[in-house]
Amino acid sequence: MDTMKTITAEELLDELEQGKDLAGHALTVINVLDHEHFKDCHIKGSINIGLEVLGREVADWDRNKSIVVYCASYECSMSEEAYETLARLGFKNVRAYEGGISEWHSLDYPTEGACAMDVETSDKVHVCEVCEERHCVCSL
């Protein structure tokens, strides 16, 4: 598989403000976390399609659609898994925003929801006993 294409927070903000990607296509931003986390805090204008149902939900979509997928943070692998799923299904214009809602919210970029959950203390985060780093449970 090709190298995963990514987008930075600043690039994504610019595209969202323009209402399209750099090539002029409409942009669809997908949060692949569970609905509880999406409802609490998500990038303004993004939609929620959980990773476990992503392939099924996008089956009828245009394969040229411009899509950005994101999850919780750099420590979470769900955006990478979503990217790989979409690439396997033949989507040609997919990028992953790896900073996730954690970075987006910390930059004070537009969000929707109360943003009350702390990703760092969420039940989705596990502190590794070996390296003492935080890892998203979804990537274990």
C-alpha angles and dihedrals in degrees: 000000000000121000112281113261114226139191129208125231091251093050092048092049090051092050093047091050089050091046091229144057123263091272091055097254123137110262126229115195116197126196105204097192123107118283094255092060092041092052091050096051135349141152108280109262096015123128129221122239111158116230092242092060100031098105092049095045096052097040093111097040124116107266090221093058114128107241135178118190125197141170135179107308148315088292092058118086097196095098089054091048090048091049091052092048093052093044090052089052090055102258107155104189105052128135132177124225099208099185089070129188091316094064093036092054093044089056088054091237119158114293137167125219133041093290088211098138116092108222089204093059097033120120085244091070125076126190108223113231091210103049098015091226125133117251130183109249088227089068098050 
